[in-house]
Amino acid sequence: MDQELMQPYIDSVNEVLQMMVGVKVLSHSVTPVEKSEIMSYGVASIMTFSGGIFSGRVVLDLPPEVALKIANLLLGEQFSTTRERMVLASISELNNTIGGSANTVINNSTGIGLRLAPPYVLTGDKLVFASTKAKSVGIMFKTNIGFFRMYLTLKGVD
Amino acid sequence: MSKRVLIVDDSPIVHHLLRKTLEAAGHEVCGDAKNGREGVDLYGKLKPDVVFMDVTMPLMDGIEAVKTIRASDPAAQIIMLTAMGDEQIMTEANQAGVTVFLKKPFDDYKIISALAKLV
C-alpha cells in the first residue's frame, strides 16, 4: 500500500489519541496481512468507506484492558467490562474520528471523495474476522497504556 | 447567555461528552437525537436555540437534516460537528445552511467558543 495513503491514518492515530484521551503513541510498525482470518485481541471496531472506484476498511483491534483504559480516560468513569455499552461506543467513536480525520486528508490531497459508513464494534473471546480479498496492512501501535493494531484495506489502490 | 441545545449524533459518546461540556457552561440540552430524521422531528417539537449536528448517521445524514430544518426555519442555528471535514463536505454543509463547521476531535474550548459566536 502506498505510504502516501497509509501515512494519514498513522498521523490520525497519533493526533486523535493524544487529543481525545491524552494517550501518547510510542512507536508503530507496519506488516502485510497474510492470513485470511484474523484472531482479534478481544475488541474490534470495523468501519468501511467508499468513494468512486475506491473502497476500504479500517479495523481497530484492541486487547480488552486497553479498550477499558481508553473508555475510562475518555469518559472519566471506571468501567470493569468491555461488554458495557459505553466502552464499546468509546472504541467505535475513536475509530470514527481516526478514520474521518485520515480520509479528510486523503480527500483534500487526492480529490477521491471517500465517505464513511457508521462503524460497528464487536467483543468476545476467540473473536475472528475475515480479511478482505484486497491487500491489507496491519499497523501495530505501542502506546503508554498498551498496544493495539489497526488493519487498513484500500481497494482500487495497488 | 444560556442556550437550549439539541444534539443530533449516532454516537452516545458524543452525546455524553457534549452534554457534560454544555451543562458545565450553563447551557441546557433540551433533546437528543441519534439520526437526522429524529433530529428533524425533535427540532420541530423543541425549537432549540442551537443544533449540534453530525454528518455520517443512519436513516438520514446530517447534510439532508440541515436542509430540511433550514427549509422550515431559515433562522435555524446549526453547528456541524463531524470527523469528516474535507473541502467537498464543507462546501455541501455551507450550501445546506450550516452556521459553524467544527471538526472532531473536539474539546471544551472549541465547543463553547463556537456557541459564543452565535447570535
Interface residues (C-beta under 8 A of the other chain):
Chain A: E15 V16 M19 M20 L74 L75 R85 M86 A89 S90 S92 E93 N96 T97 G99 G100 S101 N103 T104 N107 N108 G113 R115 L116 A117 P118
Chain B: D10 S11 P12 I13 V14 H16 L17 T56 M57 P58 T82 A83 M84 G85 D86 E87 Q88 K103 K104 P105 D107
